[in-house]
């Protein structure tokens, strides 16, 4: 438990999740003896961060997808002929 705290929770940790000081203090106060729900507040924080980033990425992808021009495939007509005809 102390290893997880030192690697991810405390400010300046190598893989810090940058959680609030209150969360850091709460985890520190309950390190000894550790209990099952020790990292729940940290887990909730990082899930919010990941959900926010994921939502932003999905919106960006949808916006980029809307800009892609899709050419329909026509029965019996090759794409090259369709492109030539569409330029006329």
Order of alpha helices (4+ residues) and beta strands (2+ residues): alpha-alpha-alpha
